[in-house]
Amino acid sequence: MSETRRSQSNHERIDNSENRHKRVVIENSHGEKLVGVLQDTGSTETVVICHGFQSSKDRIPMRTIANAFERAKISTFRFDFAGNGESQGSFQYGNYRREAEDLRSVLQHLRGENREISAIIGHSKGGNVVLLYAAKYKDVETVVNISGRFFLERGIEGRLGKDYFKRIKENGFIDVRNRKGKFEYRVTEESLVDRLTTNTQEACLSIHENCRVLTVHGSDDRIVSVTEAYEFAKYIKNHKLCLIEGADHEFTSHQHQLASTVLSFFKKEDDDDSGDTSPSNRDPMRPIVPIISRI
């Protein structure tokens, strides 16, 4: 191939990629503009990907998972929750149920564009959000919870410091600063109570048995202990738990394993050998890892 044709071919590939990745703005139920990226493969089958706490649609592992689905010719949509990334609104601590409503607005919009929502995937806090959505609306058949936290009362002291509830009662808020002392966000009493009253166990029990749920967790997660991953297996009826050995909270060095695990579950490649994973028929403390063993 000549240098001119090679250059032209590369240019065409870049143009095609840019055409497939479309910026989409969707209004939520509060009138705020949510910004997302549609990676359109030409298929109306679409997977929606949700980010975690203080994250965005452009962080790993959201991009990695979207790219893996794109290579499999499946369209994806990843977006910023209100108050995060490019989306409108103010950042709020807690906000799990309101973010589930953001997800509702996104799915309604995509369905209005004649897209079939074949799965919803969430990382960290986004994992909790997709489970809350599935528990309330029961209109998705496949849910993936990546590094979600089961016990929402945990992890608060690490961010807010000791005696946080007493201090927030006295002052009405706590300002969170980074290690350099720079202000990051304000936690109000209302937003703290919102987190503490979000019942993960109740949501898990409410997910319909026809909804397939995968929980993926890294064994070296220092943000959310891997022990919490086992809790989802206890209460979700149609559930598979996969642990990735050595992976941290964002699967920094295990992006391929994470993407392969999620895509494999989505394609139902492991259905034949998964067996009955309901809490009544297995030890809930024993992880189900057939996907990992094949990577």
FISE-323416 format. One record per residue (C-alpha): x, y, z; residue in three letters. Coordinates in pm, whole numbers, padded with zeros to 5 digits, always signed. Layout:
<lumnus>
XYZAla/...
</lumnus>
This chain:
<lumnus>
+00000+00000+00000Met/+00133+00346-00090Ser/+00204+00606+00178Glu/-00083+00820+00047Thr/-00335+00534+00056Arg/-00214+00426+00403Arg/-00260+00781+00533Ser/-00603+00800+00373Gln/-00704+00464+00526Ser/-00595+00577+00874Asn/-00789+00900+00830His/-01101+00707+00734Glu/-01070+00484+01044Arg/-01046+00793+01267Ile/-01348+00949+01097Asp/-01549+00629+01134Asn/-01461+00607+01504Ser/-01565+00969+01560Glu/-01891+00907+01377Asn/-01968+00605+01595Arg/-01902+00793+01919His/-02184+01044+01950Lys/-02232+01298+02228Arg/-02593+01278+02347Val/-02769+01511+02593Val/-03071+01381+02787Ile/-03287+01576+03032Glu/-03360+01412+03366Asn/-03677+01445+03571Ser/-03538+01758+03742His/-03473+01941+03415Gly/-03097+01887+03432Glu/-02900+01798+03119Lys/-02721+01464+03142Leu/-02432+01424+02898Val/-02341+01085+02758Gly/-02151+00909+02480Val/-02326+00666+02250Leu/-02084+00418+02094Gln/-02307+00314+01807Asp/-02216-00008+01627Thr/-02522+00005+01405Gly/-02706-00235+01636Ser/-03011-00111+01827Thr/-02917-00351+02109Glu/-02767-00117+02368Thr/-02588-00160+02701Val/-02592+00133+02948Val/-02286+00190+03167Ile/-02291+00389+03494Cys/-01991+00540+03676His/-01918+00554+04047Gly/-01867+00812+04322Phe/-01693+01134+04206Gln/-01622+00966+03874Ser/-01742+01011+03517Ser/-01828+00833+03196Lys/-01471+00876+03072Asp/-01291+00698+03356Arg/-01179+00339+03361Ile/-01341+00093+03368Pro/-01636+00259+03188Met/-01443+00324+02867Arg/-01279-00019+02871Thr/-01612-00199+02899Ile/-01772+00020+02631Ala/-01484-00052+02392Asn/-01509-00427+02456Ala/-01880-00423+02369Phe/-01809-00211+02064Glu/-01562-00472+01938Arg/-01840-00729+01988Ala/-02067-00512+01767Lys/-02295-00414+02058Ile/-02382-00046+02110Ser/-02322+00118+02448Thr/-02421+00439+02621Phe/-02216+00577+02912Arg/-02319+00899+03080Phe/-02247+01136+03369Asp/-02496+01146+03656Phe/-02625+01492+03752Ala/-02355+01694+03929Gly/-02077+01481+03782Asn/-01855+01514+03475Gly/-02017+01721+03202Glu/-02373+01692+03331Ser/-02565+01976+03490Gln/-02657+01989+03859Gly/-02463+02012+04184Ser/-02264+01721+04321Phe/-02440+01551+04611Gln/-02315+01293+04859Tyr/-02551+00995+04882Gly/-02805+01047+04605Asn/-02833+00674+04523Tyr/-03207+00677+04457Arg/-03195+01003+04263Arg/-02922+00861+04042Glu/-03144+00558+03981Ala/-03399+00809+03850Glu/-03131+00962+03625Asp/-03079+00613+03487Leu/-03455+00586+03436Arg/-03453+00905+03227Ser/-03167+00770+03018Val/-03336+00437+02950Leu/-03666+00604+02861Gln/-03487+00832+02614His/-03297+00547+02450Leu/-03611+00335+02424Arg/-03783+00634+02266Gly/-03510+00615+02001Glu/-03614+00252+01937Asn/-03316+00108+02120Arg/-03341-00220+02308Glu/-03175-00201+02651Ile/-03011-00539+02690Ser/-02812-00469+03009Ala/-02725-00205+03266Ile/-02376-00204+03415Ile/-02251+00000+03710Gly/-01911+00046+03873His/-01874+00111+04249Ser/-02161+00344+04349Lys/-02298+00286+03999Gly/-02323-00082+04089Gly/-02562+00008+04370Asn/-02756+00236+04138Val/-02819-00033+03875Val/-02936-00274+04147Leu/-03173-00011+04291Leu/-03306+00050+03941Tyr/-03364-00320+03875Ala/-03539-00358+04210Ala/-03779-00071+04140Lys/-03855-00092+03768Tyr/-03806-00460+03678Lys/-03766-00384+03306Asp/-03410-00506+03247Val/-03299-00867+03214Glu/-02924-00836+03276Thr/-02751-00631+03547Val/-02379-00611+03627Val/-02260-00479+03962Asn/-01887-00404+03961Ile/-01726-00332+04299Ser/-02053-00222+04457Gly/-02083-00163+04832Arg/-02341-00371+05020Phe/-02312-00201+05360Phe/-02360+00169+05288Leu/-02288+00262+05649Glu/-01928+00153+05590Arg/-01662+00372+05434Gly/-01812+00696+05566Ile/-01566+00753+05850Glu/-01276+00723+05607Gly/-01410+01023+05412Arg/-01574+01232+05685Leu/-01362+01149+05989Gly/-01457+01026+06334Lys/-01778+01138+06506Asp/-01910+01249+06168Tyr/-02276+01215+06263Phe/-02233+01421+06580Lys/-02044+01692+06390Arg/-02293+01708+06107Ile/-02577+01737+06361Lys/-02399+02030+06526Glu/-02297+02216+06209Asn/-02547+02094+05952Gly/-02272+01992+05711Phe/-01916+01864+05677Ile/-01678+01996+05412Asp/-01454+01728+05266Val/-01105+01834+05164Arg/-00826+01646+04990Asn/-00483+01578+05138Arg/-00363+01922+05029Lys/-00652+02088+05210Gly/-00840+02182+04894Lys/-01221+02177+04918Phe/-01380+01888+04727Glu/-01748+01872+04825Tyr/-01996+01942+05105Arg/-02189+01669+05283Val/-02520+01786+05428Thr/-02716+01603+05696Glu/-02988+01533+05440Glu/-02745+01372+05195Ser/-02582+01165+05469Leu/-02921+01038+05588Val/-03008+00958+05226Asp/-02710+00723+05209Arg/-02775+00566+05548Leu/-03141+00498+05467Thr/-03073+00336+05129Thr/-03139-00032+05196Asn/-02922-00252+04975Thr/-03050-00579+05119Gln/-03413-00481+05055Glu/-03327-00385+04698Ala/-03148-00715+04633Cys/-03445-00913+04762Leu/-03676-00713+04534Ser/-03494-00794+04210Ile/-03705-01031+04001His/-03573-01383+03960Glu/-03583-01348+03580Asn/-03322-01073+03603Cys/-02969-01216+03572Arg/-02721-01036+03799Val/-02343-01055+03794Leu/-02127-00915+04074Thr/-01758-00867+03988Val/-01510-00771+04257His/-01133-00748+04288Gly/-00966-00949+04562Ser/-00733-00655+04644Asp/-01001-00385+04655Asp/-00900-00136+04927Arg/-01202+00090+04880Ile/-01480-00168+04919Val/-01378-00493+05087Ser/-01420-00805+04879Val/-01616-00954+05170Thr/-01907-00726+05075Glu/-01932-00895+04734Ala/-02044-01216+04903Tyr/-02345-01036+05055Glu/-02502-00974+04715Phe/-02487-01350+04650Ala/-02692-01413+04963Lys/-02993-01202+04867Tyr/-03019-01181+04486Ile/-03216-01475+04346Lys/-03050-01514+04004Asn/-02692-01420+04082His/-02334-01503+03985Lys/-02031-01384+04179Leu/-01693-01356+04007Cys/-01375-01252+04187Leu/-01071-01130+03995Ile/-00754-01220+04178Glu/-00524-00928+04253Gly/-00754-00659+04113Ala/-00806-00326+04289Asp/-01124-00116+04305His/-01092+00017+03948Glu/-00926-00299+03810Phe/-00633-00078+03713Thr/-00408-00364+03601Ser/-00692-00603+03521His/-00893-00420+03256Gln/-00887-00709+03010His/-01006-00960+03271Gln/-01287-00731+03381Leu/-01411-00658+03027Ala/-01389-01025+02929Ser/-01581-01132+03239Thr/-01862-00882+03183Val/-01890-00954+02810Leu/-01885-01331+02867Ser/-02169-01307+03120Phe/-02365-01083+02885Phe/-02331-01334+02604Lys/-02444-01613+02842Lys/-02145-01823+02744Glu/-02127-01970+03094Asp/-02495-02063+03137Asp/-02441-02432+03064Asp/-02191-02480+03344Asp/-02309-02224+03595Ser/-02547-02456+03782Gly/-02798-02339+04038Asp/-02652-02040+04222Thr/-02951-01955+04440Ser/-02871-01906+04811Pro/-03078-02211+04904Ser/-02872-02446+04684Asn/-02514-02341+04747Arg/-02276-02200+05005Asp/-02313-01819+04972Pro/-01958-01770+05096Met/-01810-01969+04806Arg/-01753-01753+04494Pro/-01868-01874+04155Ile/-01568-01827+03924Val/-01614-02024+03599Pro/-01562-01714+03383Ile/-01234-01618+03548Ile/-01095-01968+03500Ser/-01140-01942+03124Arg/-00963-01607+03076Ile/
</lumnus>
